[in-house]
Structures are given as C-alpha cells and as structure tokens.
Amino acid sequence: MARKTSGVRRARPNAAPDLGALNDRLGYFVRRLQVWIFQDFIRRLARLDLSPAQFSVIVVIGANPGLSQAELAETLGIERARLVRLLHRLERRGLTQRRASRSDGRRHALELTREGRTVLAAAERLAGQHEDVLREKLGARRYRTLLNVLRAV
C-alpha cells in the first residue's frame, strides 16, 4: 500500500529539518545537551548498578559524613519522600547507613559504609571519564564557561 504524503517536498531531502524558532531557544538546546549527558552518564554508571540520583546522594554523603536527611534533601533539591526511597535502596545494597546523631537524637546522621566508599571511588572514576568526553565534545574553554555559568544560576 502506498503511503499518502502531503505533497510538500523538502528542498534538501537529505538535510536535517529546519528547527525554525527552536534555533533561538536556549531551553531547547540545554534540554538536548541534558538528554545526551544523562544517556552517557546512565550508560557508564550501569556498570555499578547506580543511577545518577544515587550517585549524587553518595557523593554528597561522602563529602559530608554525618549530614542529616533534611540537609541532604535540601542540598540536592530532592523531595524528602524520594530521598527516603533512594536511601533505602542504598542501605539495602550496603552502601550507606543512618546512625542516630550524637548531637540530636531525633536526627539521623548519614554515612557511607566501607563498600559505599569503594563504589563511590569507582563511580567517581567513571564520572571523570564522562566529564572528559564532555570536555572534548565542547572544548575545554567552552566546558569551563558553561560550568561557571550554570553554577551561578
């Protein structure tokens, strides 16, 4: 059965379609870059069975042993209910632990376990490889500029 077409032919059949007004939309290109970044990062972290969100959690806990769940949620911009689910998964894997805070018994202090520190070190190596690819793709100068602009937002 023949496909029905609109009768409109593109001037350059093998060329990419014109993006129209999207060519002037920062959000469109930021989103495309974000999708590419996440796909590459997810693929790399899959070797460790770690999601980008779990990576963020263990990085911040590793850099701030004793941080509370509330402080972690605020730092990462994760709603508390989602963070609790992430922490449960990481605890079941033996990567993190919650201990009663020495200064406030109502609060939990978050820490990485020995296994958590090992997985974090491996994940940071993979994240470094990922950043190297980004730096190469963007160029070192543009990479630094974009990172500095986004840090300021």
Biotite code that builds the C-alpha atoms (Angstrom):
import biotite.structure as struc

atoms = struc.array([
    struc.Atom([0.000, 0.000, 0.000], chain_id="A", res_id=1, res_name="MET", atom_name="CA", element="C"),
    struc.Atom([1.416, 3.394, -0.964], chain_id="A", res_id=2, res_name="ALA", atom_name="CA", element="C"),
    struc.Atom([1.956, 5.963, 1.739], chain_id="A", res_id=3, res_name="ARG", atom_name="CA", element="C"),
    struc.Atom([-0.018, 9.117, 1.370], chain_id="A", res_id=4, res_name="LYS", atom_name="CA", element="C"),
    struc.Atom([2.105, 12.280, 1.523], chain_id="A", res_id=5, res_name="THR", atom_name="CA", element="C"),
    struc.Atom([1.170, 15.899, 1.925], chain_id="A", res_id=6, res_name="SER", atom_name="CA", element="C"),
    struc.Atom([2.564, 16.726, -1.486], chain_id="A", res_id=7, res_name="GLY", atom_name="CA", element="C"),
    struc.Atom([5.084, 19.104, 0.058], chain_id="A", res_id=8, res_name="VAL", atom_name="CA", element="C"),
    struc.Atom([8.662, 18.256, -0.814], chain_id="A", res_id=9, res_name="ARG", atom_name="CA", element="C"),
    struc.Atom([11.620, 19.444, 1.141], chain_id="A", res_id=10, res_name="ARG", atom_name="CA", element="C"),
    struc.Atom([14.138, 21.399, -0.899], chain_id="A", res_id=11, res_name="ALA", atom_name="CA", element="C"),
    struc.Atom([17.011, 19.302, 0.505], chain_id="A", res_id=12, res_name="ARG", atom_name="CA", element="C"),
    struc.Atom([15.658, 15.803, 1.146], chain_id="A", res_id=13, res_name="PRO", atom_name="CA", element="C"),
    struc.Atom([18.803, 14.561, 2.950], chain_id="A", res_id=14, res_name="ASN", atom_name="CA", element="C"),
    struc.Atom([19.319, 17.689, 5.053], chain_id="A", res_id=15, res_name="ALA", atom_name="CA", element="C"),
    struc.Atom([18.145, 17.978, 8.643], chain_id="A", res_id=16, res_name="ALA", atom_name="CA", element="C"),
    struc.Atom([14.790, 19.734, 9.002], chain_id="A", res_id=17, res_name="PRO", atom_name="CA", element="C"),
    struc.Atom([14.855, 23.436, 9.827], chain_id="A", res_id=18, res_name="ASP", atom_name="CA", element="C"),
    struc.Atom([14.304, 23.936, 13.562], chain_id="A", res_id=19, res_name="LEU", atom_name="CA", element="C"),
    struc.Atom([12.521, 27.224, 12.994], chain_id="A", res_id=20, res_name="GLY", atom_name="CA", element="C"),
    struc.Atom([12.113, 29.251, 16.181], chain_id="A", res_id=21, res_name="ALA", atom_name="CA", element="C"),
    struc.Atom([13.787, 26.476, 18.211], chain_id="A", res_id=22, res_name="LEU", atom_name="CA", element="C"),
    struc.Atom([17.131, 27.692, 16.841], chain_id="A", res_id=23, res_name="ASN", atom_name="CA", element="C"),
    struc.Atom([16.765, 30.698, 19.152], chain_id="A", res_id=24, res_name="ASP", atom_name="CA", element="C"),
    struc.Atom([15.576, 28.840, 22.261], chain_id="A", res_id=25, res_name="ARG", atom_name="CA", element="C"),
    struc.Atom([18.213, 28.224, 24.920], chain_id="A", res_id=26, res_name="LEU", atom_name="CA", element="C"),
    struc.Atom([15.938, 25.784, 26.750], chain_id="A", res_id=27, res_name="GLY", atom_name="CA", element="C"),
    struc.Atom([15.679, 23.560, 23.678], chain_id="A", res_id=28, res_name="TYR", atom_name="CA", element="C"),
    struc.Atom([19.452, 23.205, 23.367], chain_id="A", res_id=29, res_name="PHE", atom_name="CA", element="C"),
    struc.Atom([20.016, 22.861, 27.118], chain_id="A", res_id=30, res_name="VAL", atom_name="CA", element="C"),
    struc.Atom([17.465, 20.041, 27.138], chain_id="A", res_id=31, res_name="ARG", atom_name="CA", element="C"),
    struc.Atom([19.142, 18.298, 24.176], chain_id="A", res_id=32, res_name="ARG", atom_name="CA", element="C"),
    struc.Atom([22.514, 18.561, 25.897], chain_id="A", res_id=33, res_name="LEU", atom_name="CA", element="C"),
    struc.Atom([20.992, 17.287, 29.154], chain_id="A", res_id=34, res_name="GLN", atom_name="CA", element="C"),
    struc.Atom([19.497, 14.255, 27.388], chain_id="A", res_id=35, res_name="VAL", atom_name="CA", element="C"),
    struc.Atom([22.856, 13.412, 25.794], chain_id="A", res_id=36, res_name="TRP", atom_name="CA", element="C"),
    struc.Atom([24.679, 13.914, 29.110], chain_id="A", res_id=37, res_name="ILE", atom_name="CA", element="C"),
    struc.Atom([22.238, 11.716, 31.033], chain_id="A", res_id=38, res_name="PHE", atom_name="CA", element="C"),
    struc.Atom([22.256, 8.935, 28.442], chain_id="A", res_id=39, res_name="GLN", atom_name="CA", element="C"),
    struc.Atom([26.049, 8.766, 28.523], chain_id="A", res_id=40, res_name="ASP", atom_name="CA", element="C"),
    struc.Atom([26.199, 9.036, 32.325], chain_id="A", res_id=41, res_name="PHE", atom_name="CA", element="C"),
    struc.Atom([23.493, 6.390, 32.861], chain_id="A", res_id=42, res_name="ILE", atom_name="CA", element="C"),
    struc.Atom([25.319, 4.025, 30.493], chain_id="A", res_id=43, res_name="ARG", atom_name="CA", element="C"),
    struc.Atom([28.599, 4.481, 32.403], chain_id="A", res_id=44, res_name="ARG", atom_name="CA", element="C"),
    struc.Atom([27.060, 4.103, 35.874], chain_id="A", res_id=45, res_name="LEU", atom_name="CA", element="C"),
    struc.Atom([25.124, 0.993, 34.796], chain_id="A", res_id=46, res_name="ALA", atom_name="CA", element="C"),
    struc.Atom([28.363, -0.967, 35.323], chain_id="A", res_id=47, res_name="ARG", atom_name="CA", element="C"),
    struc.Atom([27.937, -0.255, 39.029], chain_id="A", res_id=48, res_name="LEU", atom_name="CA", element="C"),
    struc.Atom([24.129, -0.572, 39.054], chain_id="A", res_id=49, res_name="ASP", atom_name="CA", element="C"),
    struc.Atom([23.943, 3.072, 40.150], chain_id="A", res_id=50, res_name="LEU", atom_name="CA", element="C"),
    struc.Atom([21.557, 5.778, 38.935], chain_id="A", res_id=51, res_name="SER", atom_name="CA", element="C"),
    struc.Atom([22.609, 9.440, 38.561], chain_id="A", res_id=52, res_name="PRO", atom_name="CA", element="C"),
    struc.Atom([20.438, 10.308, 41.593], chain_id="A", res_id=53, res_name="ALA", atom_name="CA", element="C"),
    struc.Atom([22.086, 7.597, 43.702], chain_id="A", res_id=54, res_name="GLN", atom_name="CA", element="C"),
    struc.Atom([25.488, 8.833, 42.539], chain_id="A", res_id=55, res_name="PHE", atom_name="CA", element="C"),
    struc.Atom([24.622, 12.368, 43.680], chain_id="A", res_id=56, res_name="SER", atom_name="CA", element="C"),
    struc.Atom([23.495, 11.068, 47.070], chain_id="A", res_id=57, res_name="VAL", atom_name="CA", element="C"),
    struc.Atom([26.663, 9.059, 47.755], chain_id="A", res_id=58, res_name="ILE", atom_name="CA", element="C"),
    struc.Atom([28.906, 11.891, 46.518], chain_id="A", res_id=59, res_name="VAL", atom_name="CA", element="C"),
    struc.Atom([27.346, 14.395, 48.926], chain_id="A", res_id=60, res_name="VAL", atom_name="CA", element="C"),
    struc.Atom([27.272, 11.935, 51.844], chain_id="A", res_id=61, res_name="ILE", atom_name="CA", element="C"),
    struc.Atom([30.898, 11.018, 51.127], chain_id="A", res_id=62, res_name="GLY", atom_name="CA", element="C"),
    struc.Atom([31.888, 14.686, 51.177], chain_id="A", res_id=63, res_name="ALA", atom_name="CA", element="C"),
    struc.Atom([29.793, 15.415, 54.311], chain_id="A", res_id=64, res_name="ASN", atom_name="CA", element="C"),
    struc.Atom([29.721, 12.433, 56.697], chain_id="A", res_id=65, res_name="PRO", atom_name="CA", element="C"),
    struc.Atom([27.072, 12.945, 59.365], chain_id="A", res_id=66, res_name="GLY", atom_name="CA", element="C"),
    struc.Atom([24.823, 15.076, 57.151], chain_id="A", res_id=67, res_name="LEU", atom_name="CA", element="C"),
    struc.Atom([21.123, 14.784, 58.032], chain_id="A", res_id=68, res_name="SER", atom_name="CA", element="C"),
    struc.Atom([18.461, 13.589, 55.606], chain_id="A", res_id=69, res_name="GLN", atom_name="CA", element="C"),
    struc.Atom([16.864, 17.043, 55.624], chain_id="A", res_id=70, res_name="ALA", atom_name="CA", element="C"),
    struc.Atom([20.190, 18.720, 54.822], chain_id="A", res_id=71, res_name="GLU", atom_name="CA", element="C"),
    struc.Atom([20.853, 16.234, 52.034], chain_id="A", res_id=72, res_name="LEU", atom_name="CA", element="C"),
    struc.Atom([17.372, 16.708, 50.531], chain_id="A", res_id=73, res_name="ALA", atom_name="CA", element="C"),
    struc.Atom([17.790, 20.481, 50.569], chain_id="A", res_id=74, res_name="GLU", atom_name="CA", element="C"),
    struc.Atom([21.321, 20.356, 49.147], chain_id="A", res_id=75, res_name="THR", atom_name="CA", element="C"),
    struc.Atom([20.305, 18.167, 46.204], chain_id="A", res_id=76, res_name="LEU", atom_name="CA", element="C"),
    struc.Atom([16.831, 19.631, 45.687], chain_id="A", res_id=77, res_name="GLY", atom_name="CA", element="C"),
    struc.Atom([15.193, 16.218, 46.169], chain_id="A", res_id=78, res_name="ILE", atom_name="CA", element="C"),
    struc.Atom([11.834, 15.940, 47.894], chain_id="A", res_id=79, res_name="GLU", atom_name="CA", element="C"),
    struc.Atom([12.166, 14.083, 51.178], chain_id="A", res_id=80, res_name="ARG", atom_name="CA", element="C"),
    struc.Atom([9.907, 11.150, 50.251], chain_id="A", res_id=81, res_name="ALA", atom_name="CA", element="C"),
    struc.Atom([12.001, 10.443, 47.144], chain_id="A", res_id=82, res_name="ARG", atom_name="CA", element="C"),
    struc.Atom([15.215, 10.768, 49.134], chain_id="A", res_id=83, res_name="LEU", atom_name="CA", element="C"),
    struc.Atom([13.959, 8.235, 51.699], chain_id="A", res_id=84, res_name="VAL", atom_name="CA", element="C"),
    struc.Atom([13.356, 5.714, 48.882], chain_id="A", res_id=85, res_name="ARG", atom_name="CA", element="C"),
    struc.Atom([16.854, 6.383, 47.478], chain_id="A", res_id=86, res_name="LEU", atom_name="CA", element="C"),
    struc.Atom([18.412, 5.913, 50.913], chain_id="A", res_id=87, res_name="LEU", atom_name="CA", element="C"),
    struc.Atom([16.514, 2.648, 51.476], chain_id="A", res_id=88, res_name="HIS", atom_name="CA", element="C"),
    struc.Atom([17.886, 1.276, 48.199], chain_id="A", res_id=89, res_name="ARG", atom_name="CA", element="C"),
    struc.Atom([21.434, 2.379, 49.045], chain_id="A", res_id=90, res_name="LEU", atom_name="CA", element="C"),
    struc.Atom([21.157, 0.875, 52.555], chain_id="A", res_id=91, res_name="GLU", atom_name="CA", element="C"),
    struc.Atom([19.849, -2.438, 51.190], chain_id="A", res_id=92, res_name="ARG", atom_name="CA", element="C"),
    struc.Atom([22.936, -2.553, 48.957], chain_id="A", res_id=93, res_name="ARG", atom_name="CA", element="C"),
    struc.Atom([25.135, -1.861, 51.967], chain_id="A", res_id=94, res_name="GLY", atom_name="CA", element="C"),
    struc.Atom([26.430, 1.475, 50.606], chain_id="A", res_id=95, res_name="LEU", atom_name="CA", element="C"),
    struc.Atom([25.029, 3.874, 53.217], chain_id="A", res_id=96, res_name="THR", atom_name="CA", element="C"),
    struc.Atom([23.913, 3.788, 56.818], chain_id="A", res_id=97, res_name="GLN", atom_name="CA", element="C"),
    struc.Atom([21.863, 6.021, 59.075], chain_id="A", res_id=98, res_name="ARG", atom_name="CA", element="C"),
    struc.Atom([23.006, 6.452, 62.637], chain_id="A", res_id=99, res_name="ARG", atom_name="CA", element="C"),
    struc.Atom([21.438, 8.408, 65.422], chain_id="A", res_id=100, res_name="ALA", atom_name="CA", element="C"),
    struc.Atom([23.080, 11.799, 65.596], chain_id="A", res_id=101, res_name="SER", atom_name="CA", element="C"),
    struc.Atom([25.309, 12.362, 68.613], chain_id="A", res_id=102, res_name="ARG", atom_name="CA", element="C"),
    struc.Atom([24.119, 15.951, 68.901], chain_id="A", res_id=103, res_name="SER", atom_name="CA", element="C"),
    struc.Atom([20.375, 15.385, 68.289], chain_id="A", res_id=104, res_name="ASP", atom_name="CA", element="C"),
    struc.Atom([18.735, 12.014, 68.933], chain_id="A", res_id=105, res_name="GLY", atom_name="CA", element="C"),
    struc.Atom([15.792, 12.884, 66.662], chain_id="A", res_id=106, res_name="ARG", atom_name="CA", element="C"),
    struc.Atom([18.078, 13.239, 63.674], chain_id="A", res_id=107, res_name="ARG", atom_name="CA", element="C"),
    struc.Atom([19.876, 10.639, 61.557], chain_id="A", res_id=108, res_name="HIS", atom_name="CA", element="C"),
    struc.Atom([23.483, 11.139, 60.531], chain_id="A", res_id=109, res_name="ALA", atom_name="CA", element="C"),
    struc.Atom([24.194, 9.686, 57.088], chain_id="A", res_id=110, res_name="LEU", atom_name="CA", element="C"),
    struc.Atom([27.449, 7.892, 56.334], chain_id="A", res_id=111, res_name="GLU", atom_name="CA", element="C"),
    struc.Atom([28.921, 5.726, 53.624], chain_id="A", res_id=112, res_name="LEU", atom_name="CA", element="C"),
    struc.Atom([29.896, 2.193, 54.540], chain_id="A", res_id=113, res_name="THR", atom_name="CA", element="C"),
    struc.Atom([33.255, 0.747, 53.505], chain_id="A", res_id=114, res_name="ARG", atom_name="CA", element="C"),
    struc.Atom([31.501, -0.750, 50.449], chain_id="A", res_id=115, res_name="GLU", atom_name="CA", element="C"),
    struc.Atom([29.890, 2.633, 49.791], chain_id="A", res_id=116, res_name="GLY", atom_name="CA", element="C"),
    struc.Atom([33.300, 4.322, 49.730], chain_id="A", res_id=117, res_name="ARG", atom_name="CA", element="C"),
    struc.Atom([34.575, 1.655, 47.324], chain_id="A", res_id=118, res_name="THR", atom_name="CA", element="C"),
    struc.Atom([31.594, 2.106, 44.984], chain_id="A", res_id=119, res_name="VAL", atom_name="CA", element="C"),
    struc.Atom([31.928, 5.893, 45.228], chain_id="A", res_id=120, res_name="LEU", atom_name="CA", element="C"),
    struc.Atom([35.590, 5.743, 44.185], chain_id="A", res_id=121, res_name="ALA", atom_name="CA", element="C"),
    struc.Atom([34.700, 3.582, 41.160], chain_id="A", res_id=122, res_name="ALA", atom_name="CA", element="C"),
    struc.Atom([31.740, 5.830, 40.280], chain_id="A", res_id=123, res_name="ALA", atom_name="CA", element="C"),
    struc.Atom([33.907, 8.940, 40.504], chain_id="A", res_id=124, res_name="GLU", atom_name="CA", element="C"),
    struc.Atom([36.373, 7.363, 38.044], chain_id="A", res_id=125, res_name="ARG", atom_name="CA", element="C"),
    struc.Atom([33.506, 6.701, 35.622], chain_id="A", res_id=126, res_name="LEU", atom_name="CA", element="C"),
    struc.Atom([32.148, 10.214, 36.169], chain_id="A", res_id=127, res_name="ALA", atom_name="CA", element="C"),
    struc.Atom([35.613, 11.578, 35.406], chain_id="A", res_id=128, res_name="GLY", atom_name="CA", element="C"),
    struc.Atom([35.660, 9.684, 32.103], chain_id="A", res_id=129, res_name="GLN", atom_name="CA", element="C"),
    struc.Atom([32.217, 11.091, 31.338], chain_id="A", res_id=130, res_name="HIS", atom_name="CA", element="C"),
    struc.Atom([33.412, 14.641, 32.051], chain_id="A", res_id=131, res_name="GLU", atom_name="CA", element="C"),
    struc.Atom([36.480, 14.073, 29.840], chain_id="A", res_id=132, res_name="ASP", atom_name="CA", element="C"),
    struc.Atom([34.157, 13.227, 26.942], chain_id="A", res_id=133, res_name="VAL", atom_name="CA", element="C"),
    struc.Atom([32.073, 16.355, 27.620], chain_id="A", res_id=134, res_name="LEU", atom_name="CA", element="C"),
    struc.Atom([35.219, 18.483, 27.765], chain_id="A", res_id=135, res_name="ARG", atom_name="CA", element="C"),
    struc.Atom([36.382, 17.001, 24.470], chain_id="A", res_id=136, res_name="GLU", atom_name="CA", element="C"),
    struc.Atom([32.966, 17.462, 22.826], chain_id="A", res_id=137, res_name="LYS", atom_name="CA", element="C"),
    struc.Atom([32.573, 21.088, 23.963], chain_id="A", res_id=138, res_name="LEU", atom_name="CA", element="C"),
    struc.Atom([36.214, 22.147, 24.035], chain_id="A", res_id=139, res_name="GLY", atom_name="CA", element="C"),
    struc.Atom([37.974, 22.922, 27.306], chain_id="A", res_id=140, res_name="ALA", atom_name="CA", element="C"),
    struc.Atom([37.242, 26.646, 27.242], chain_id="A", res_id=141, res_name="ARG", atom_name="CA", element="C"),
    struc.Atom([33.523, 26.281, 26.452], chain_id="A", res_id=142, res_name="ARG", atom_name="CA", element="C"),
    struc.Atom([33.253, 23.487, 29.020], chain_id="A", res_id=143, res_name="TYR", atom_name="CA", element="C"),
    struc.Atom([34.667, 25.746, 31.776], chain_id="A", res_id=144, res_name="ARG", atom_name="CA", element="C"),
    struc.Atom([32.494, 28.684, 30.670], chain_id="A", res_id=145, res_name="THR", atom_name="CA", element="C"),
    struc.Atom([29.312, 26.612, 30.625], chain_id="A", res_id=146, res_name="LEU", atom_name="CA", element="C"),
    struc.Atom([30.108, 25.068, 34.010], chain_id="A", res_id=147, res_name="LEU", atom_name="CA", element="C"),
    struc.Atom([30.745, 28.500, 35.547], chain_id="A", res_id=148, res_name="ASN", atom_name="CA", element="C"),
    struc.Atom([27.549, 29.961, 34.058], chain_id="A", res_id=149, res_name="VAL", atom_name="CA", element="C"),
    struc.Atom([25.437, 27.063, 35.310], chain_id="A", res_id=150, res_name="LEU", atom_name="CA", element="C"),
    struc.Atom([26.997, 27.179, 38.792], chain_id="A", res_id=151, res_name="ARG", atom_name="CA", element="C"),
    struc.Atom([25.874, 30.816, 39.051], chain_id="A", res_id=152, res_name="ALA", atom_name="CA", element="C"),
    struc.Atom([22.221, 30.047, 38.187], chain_id="A", res_id=153, res_name="VAL", atom_name="CA", element="C"),
])
